[in-house]
Every structure is written in structure tokens, then in C-alpha cells.
């Protein structure tokens, strides 16, 4: 279940530093958040799907690592990113 290409382009445009920026932590966190929401919806319908559950846990852990990095290196960007995405920290 990959992200819709139009949604992915929109996220990159919203969170990226320029139009082709896909590697900044803000973009990676936003893309992971969209993917996590998609898999979480799948998990509500398919509670016994342990393979996707493992993938979901891995994505959440990766997002947490990226958030810690962003908080350590650029506090203002970290605060604006978690506010825009509606994450608790």
C-alpha cells in the first residue's frame, strides 16, 4: 500500500525546502506520518495482520528517531513540524 503519488507530491511541496527536496527530516517525517495513518487504518480493519503491525512499529520508531534528530539540530523546525502534523511531544 504505497502512498498515492499526488499525495506524496503535495506533502513534499508543503514540507520541503524546495520543490525537489525529499531528503530533509521535515519531509521524511511528514511522509512517514501519512504512511503511518494509512497503515493504522488498515490495522483497525485487520487486527490479526502481524506482518503489517511489525512494519507499523518500525515506521513509528523511524519517525521518532527523525524527530529526535530534528529536535536536537533545529528546534524551531521541530516545533513547527509537530504542530503542523498534529503530533504530541
Rosetta blueprint (number, residue, H / E / L):
1 X L
2 X L
3 X L
4 X L
5 X H
6 X H
7 X H
8 X H
9 X H
10 X H
11 X H
12 X H
13 X H
14 X H
15 X H
16 X L
17 X L
18 X L
19 X L
20 X L
21 X L
22 X L
23 X L
24 X L
25 X H
26 X H
27 X H
28 X H
29 X H
30 X H
31 X H
32 X H
33 X H
34 X H
35 X H
36 X H
37 X H
38 X H
39 X H
40 X H
41 X H
42 X H
43 X H
44 X H
45 X H
46 X L
47 X L
48 X L
49 X L
50 X H
51 X H
52 X H
53 X H
54 X H
55 X H
56 X H
57 X H
58 X H
59 X H
60 X H
61 X H
62 X H
63 X H
64 X H
65 X H
66 X H
67 X H
68 X H
69 X H
70 X H
71 X H
72 X H
73 X H
74 X L
75 X H
76 X H
77 X H
78 X H
79 X H
80 X H
81 X H
82 X H
83 X H
84 X H
85 X H
86 X L
87 X L
88 X L
89 X L
